[in-house]
Amino acid sequence: MGDLSVANVLTTTRTFRRKLDLTRPVPREVIMGCLDLAVHAPSGSNRQGWRFVVIDEPDLRAAIAHYYRLGSAANLSGRVPTPEQLADFESATYLADHLHEVPALVLACQSGRPPTSPAKLASFYGSIFPAVWSFMLALRSQGLGTSLTTAHLAHERAVADVVGLPFDSVTQVALLPVAYLRAGNVSPGARIPAERVTSWNGWTSSEQTQ
């Protein structure tokens, strides 16, 4: 699997769509091993309110993929990508078209429904996304990949019904398609240097740091 140093895993854990191997099954024990690592993430007041629903049954994957495609089509409707955005646009369309073929889908959820207070809302989502990111890193360390998607949330209640999830007491926050990666190197993504988005002892606008 190549270099699995912390720095490499952190810089090469990216949004994987086309590179997902749709033909290779992912053993349940591999997914559970990665989730075992994910639940060591911090959460507000150590409540550990995360819940994960893994879907590897083909008919259920197809049902969820249907709602994902509806949400994705709505998101992309009317958008004309720039030349720089075209590859990502086509990649997102590819994932929507093939989501039902991905070996496993993982719904990341948080107990409760989102609060209205900004501070409580930050704590609500801040108590699940560290675990989601840890799961993504764990997958990468095992030669797997995923992408953090939310297009299905436009139909959250319908997806909840598909898997028997109690909508009124559990919030879906992300859908992660899980698969092994196709052969080939994974390079770090293009990112703005940290020095351009960091200021010390006070705010500096992004225009001033460019």
N, C-alpha and C positions, 0 to 999 in steps of 0.2 A: 504493500500500500504506500510505499515511499516514506517520505519524511513526515513523521507524526509528532514533531516537537510542538510545544504549546504555541509558539509563534506561528508555525505553519498552519496548524489547525485553525487558529483564530483568523488568519488572513486568507484562508482558502475555504472557509465555510461561507458559501455564497448561496444565492438563489439558483437552484438547479431545476431545470425543466427538460430541455432537449437531451441533457446528458444522463437522465434517469434511464436505467435499463428496465424496460417494461416486460422483459421476457424471463427474468430471473426471480424466482420466489424469494421472499425474505422470511426466514424462520421466526416464529413467534418469540423464541427465546432471545434472539438478537434484539428485537424491539423492546422486550421487557428488560434486558440488560441495560439498554440506553435509558429507559424510563427510570430504572433504579438509580442511575446517576443523576437524572434530571430532578428527582425529588429531594436532592440535597441542596437545591437552590434556596436562597433566602425568601421569606414571605413576611408580610406585615404581621407583627405580633406573633410570629411563628405559627400562624393559623393553619398553614398548609392546606388551603382551600382548593388546591388544584384537583381536577379530575380529568382522566383521559379515557377516551373511547376509541379503541382500535377496530377498524373495519377491514377485514380481509375476505369477507364473503362476497362473491362477484355481483349478486343481485343488489345487495345493499350498496356496494361501491357504485354501481350503475345509477341507482336512485339518487345518491348524493351528487354524483357527477352531473346529473340532469339539472339540479338546482344550481350547482356551481356554474354551469354553462349559461344559465339564465342571468345570474348575477354578473358574470364576466362580460357577457354581451352588452348588458346595460352600462357597465363601466366603460367599455370601449366604444360604445355607440357615439357617432358624431365626432370622434377624435381623429385628427389627422396628424400622425406622428411626424416629427422632424426626421431628417436623415439620421441624426444621432440616436433617435428613439426607435427607429424602425426595427432593429434587431430585438429589442426588448418587447416591442409590440407583437412581433411575429412569434416570439417565444411564449408570451402569455397566451396567445391564441392556440398555439400548439398544445400547451398544457390543458387548456379547457377542452380541446378536442379529444385528448387522450387520457383524461383523468380516470376514467373507468378502467383503464388498463394498468394503472399503477398498482403494484402488488398489495400495498396497504395504505390506508388513509387513517390519520390520527386526528381526532377532534380534541383540541385542548380547551378545557372548560374551567370555569371558576365558580365555586359555590356562591349562590346568591344572585341578585340582579344588580346592574350598575346603579350606584347612588347618584344623586344630583349634585352634591357638594363637590367643587373642584378638588379639594384636598382629599376627600374620601374616594373620589373617582380615581385620582392618581394612585392611591394606596390599593384600590381594588385591582386595577390592571397591573400595577407594579408588583403585585403579589403573585402573578401568574407568568408574566413574560420572562422573568429570569429563568424559570423552569423550562419554558419553551426554548429559549436560547441554549440552555444547557443540553436539552434533548438534541437540538440541531448539531451542537458541537460533538456530542457523544456519537451521533450517527456518522458524522464526518470521520471520526477517529476509527470507525469500523469499516470504512470504505463505502458508506452509504451517503445519500444526499436527500435533500428535501427543499421545499420553499415554503415560507410562511405566507399563507394565502388567507384572504378574508371575503372573497367574492360571494361565497355561499351565505354570508350573514344577511344578505338582502332577503333570504328565505330561511332565516334561522328557525322559526317555529316549524316549518315544513320538514326541515332536516331533523329537528328534535323528534318529530313524530316518526320519522323513518327508523330511528334507532331507539325509540322508547325513552328519550331523555326528558326529564321533567322541566319543561320550559320555564315555569314560574319560579323555580328555585335554583336553576343552574344556567349560567351564561356561557355560550360558546364564544371563544375569543379568536380562534384560529383553526384552520384546517391544514394539516401537513401531509402531503403525499410522500410516502417513504419508499425508496428503491435503492438498490445498489447502483453505483455509478458505472457508466460505460468506461472501457479502457481508455487511458490517456491521462496526461498530466492535467492538474488543476492549478491555474495560476491565480494570484491575488487579483481581485477586481480593482478597477480604476476608482480611486477615492481622492477626495480633496485632502491635502496634507493637514494634519492636526494643527499645525502652527497657524493656518489660515482661518481656523474656526475657534481659536482659543485666545482669550484675553486674560490678563492678570490684574487683580485688585480693582476691577471695574469693567464696565461694558465697553467693548469696541465694536462698532457696526461691522458687518461683513464687508461692506463697501470699502472700509478703511483697511481691511486686512488682506484684500486681494492684491 
